[in-house]
Amino acid sequence: MVKFVFSLSAMAFQKVFWASVFFTFLHSLLFIVAVDVTNMTIDEYVNYINPPALHNYEDEFGDSILCVKHSDQISLNPEGHSKKSSDISYKGLNISVKRCPEGTISVREIKHQHVERAGSVARFLGQTKSLDASDDDSVQEYAYVQFNAGAATKAEAFINTWSPYVTSDAIYSRSQMWVMSADQTQILVSGWQVYPELYQDERPRLFTYWTADGFETSGCYDLSCPGFVVASGSQIQPGSPIKDISIDGGTQYSFSLRMSLEIQSNTPVWALYASNNLVGYWNTSFIPSLGKFGDQVAFGGEVKFHSKGAGTPHTNTDMGSGHFPGSGDKKVAHIREIKISDTSGKEIDPSSEIMHNHKECYDVQYNVYEEPYGHTIFFGGPGGDVPQCHNIGI
């Protein structure tokens, strides 16, 4: 089981979470889609997105962590805050303590230089063509298995953790699972990714993403816009670094990840669990096609990089461990114990399809084993490090 920066030991906050401040979220739902942060200046965005903090500290990875009231997070206040951090009293808090006090959640602070590095607020959010939609200088490679679930209300698996090598032309390398509507425009994503432009480092981090229109104008990563709500009492947040990384040919680490459609206060939400601990949820009011079930579920890897034009060398960025499927035990990235459940809660075995666009660079295999591994995919590759991929047309 992997370790995140914040402990994932068993906690009894789930029941408290669902009962707390839910009415606040329902009240604020109307603002989530209406708030257009992409038209903000960088200063306006940074002032808007960071909630007022009761405490802040720098963690061991150099991230600035804000400790905020659960009800103050941006997804519960998408219209913005009247208070700033400077208005909040620090009385009674030891500001040298590197943890958030009881009654608060941890939020990774988004700083001006983080957004400036991306070039604009829209680019930072992943809502422009340099990130999640294709454009004239970026290429997306993928290797995954898509399941035509029909009516999935739960998807879960154990995701093997690695720290892939990423080159200077890379945007990201990730291992993930996602739930999609039939037309693939409303999508929820989670897993781990190495994304230097977003996180200012090359560490694998837990991430979330959502879009309501196929990555056109809505959605974002982690807590960089209203959408994902961190659970009350959760000691982990989207964007948290992962400590335990698999060793090539040695010790392997994985963590369980689960998305499940749950009804709370008569409202459907997609809850996200990591290592059986509730991280938070997406309300389906802004992704209505996922309000009853997900039509498709997928598991696998992606690499995205900046291209210098047709005929130029392919990126050497790794996907997964950097090894192709079939490279040997303890060497290939995998996602195992894949399980998908329908609206009755019954585990199903839907039809599947192997998806890859350049198997010479990154490939995927899907196998079914005896328990405990069950449905397992192996995926990855070294990209342009192999001759057959180096000069592939992109």
QUIZI-V272213 format. One record per pair of residues at least 12 apart in sequence whose ideal C-beta (glycine too) atoms are under 7 Angstrom apart, sorted by the first residue. I is the first residue (numbers start at 0). J is the second residue. Records with the same first field share a line. If there is no record, write none. Layout:
I=J, J
This chain:
0=254, 274
1=160, 241, 242, 243, 252, 253, 254
2=242, 243
3=205, 235, 239, 241, 242
4=58, 60, 239, 240, 242
5=105, 234, 235, 239
6=234
7=235, 273, 274, 276
10=232, 276
12=230, 231, 232, 233, 277
13=277
15=231, 232
16=230, 231, 232, 277
17=263
19=69, 231
20=69, 70, 75
21=263, 264
23=70, 75
24=75, 228, 282
25=266
27=75, 76, 77
28=282, 284
30=77, 78
31=77, 225, 226, 285
32=217, 285
34=77, 78, 225
36=120, 224
37=120, 121, 124, 126
39=120
41=111, 114, 115, 120
42=111
44=114, 120
45=109, 110, 111, 114
47=79
48=73, 109, 223
49=65, 108, 109
50=65, 67, 71, 72, 73, 80, 106
51=67, 71, 80, 82, 83, 84, 86, 87
52=65, 66, 67, 84, 87
53=66, 67, 68, 87, 92, 100, 103
54=66, 89, 92, 94, 99, 100, 103
56=96, 97
58=97
60=202, 240
62=107
63=108, 110
64=105, 107, 108
65=106, 108
66=99, 100, 103, 105
67=103, 104, 106
68=103
69=104, 231
72=104, 106, 228, 229
73=222, 225
74=225, 226, 227, 228
75=228
77=225
104=229, 231, 233, 236
105=236
106=222, 236
107=236, 238
109=223
113=199
116=196
117=196
123=223
124=219, 223, 224
125=208, 219, 220
126=216, 218, 219
130=170
131=214
132=214
136=305, 306
137=170, 303, 304, 305, 306
138=303, 304, 306, 393
139=301, 303
140=301, 302, 356, 357, 360, 361
141=299, 301, 354, 355, 356
142=299, 300, 318, 355, 361, 362, 363, 378
143=297, 298, 299, 300, 354, 363, 378
144=297, 298, 299, 351, 353, 354, 363, 365, 376
145=295, 297, 351, 352, 354
146=295, 296, 297, 339, 349, 351
147=295, 349, 350
148=293, 294, 295, 296, 339, 347, 349
149=294, 349
150=292, 341, 342
151=178, 292, 293, 296, 339, 340, 341
152=259, 260, 292, 340, 341, 342
153=257, 259, 260, 339, 340
154=176, 178, 258, 296, 339
155=255, 256, 257, 338
156=176, 256, 298, 334, 335, 336, 337
157=253, 254, 255, 334, 335, 336
158=174, 190, 191, 253, 254, 256, 334
159=245, 251, 253, 332, 333, 334
160=191, 203, 241, 243, 244, 245, 252, 253, 254
161=203, 244, 245, 319, 320, 332
162=193, 203, 244
163=193, 316, 317, 318, 319, 321
164=316, 317, 321
165=193, 195, 201, 316
166=314, 315, 316
168=304, 305, 314
169=304, 314, 316
170=196, 303, 304, 305
171=192, 193, 194, 303
172=192, 193, 302, 316, 317, 318
173=190, 191, 192, 300, 301
174=190, 191, 300, 319, 332, 334
175=188, 189, 190, 301
176=189, 190, 256, 297, 298
177=297
178=258, 269, 289, 293, 296
179=293, 294, 295
180=288, 289, 294
181=294
183=213
184=212, 213
185=211, 286, 288, 289
186=209, 210
187=209, 258, 269, 281, 289
188=207, 208
189=206, 207, 256, 258, 271
190=206, 256
191=203, 204, 205, 206, 241
192=204, 206
197=220
198=238
202=240
203=241, 244
204=238, 239, 240, 241
205=235, 237, 238, 239, 241, 273
206=220, 221, 237, 238
207=220, 221, 227, 237, 271
208=220
209=226, 227, 281, 286
211=285, 286
221=237, 238
222=236, 237
226=281
227=279, 281
228=279, 280
229=279
230=277, 278, 279
233=277, 278, 279
235=273, 278
245=320
247=320, 330
248=329, 330
249=329
251=329
254=273, 274
255=274, 275
256=273
257=272
258=271
260=292
266=282
267=283, 290
268=280, 281, 282, 283
269=281, 283, 289
292=342
296=339
298=334, 337, 376
299=363, 376, 378
300=318, 319, 332, 361, 378, 379
302=314, 316, 318, 361, 382
304=316
306=393
309=392
312=383, 389, 390
313=360, 382, 383, 388, 389, 391, 393
314=382, 383
315=381, 382, 383, 384
316=382
317=381, 382
318=361, 378, 379, 380
319=331, 332, 378, 379
320=332, 379
321=379, 381
322=379
323=362, 379, 380
324=362, 363, 364, 377, 378
325=364
331=377, 379
332=378, 379
333=375, 376, 377
334=375, 376
335=372, 373, 375
336=371, 372, 373
337=373, 374, 375
351=365
353=365
357=388, 391
359=387, 388, 391
360=380, 382, 388, 391
361=379, 380, 382
362=378, 380
363=376, 378
364=376, 377
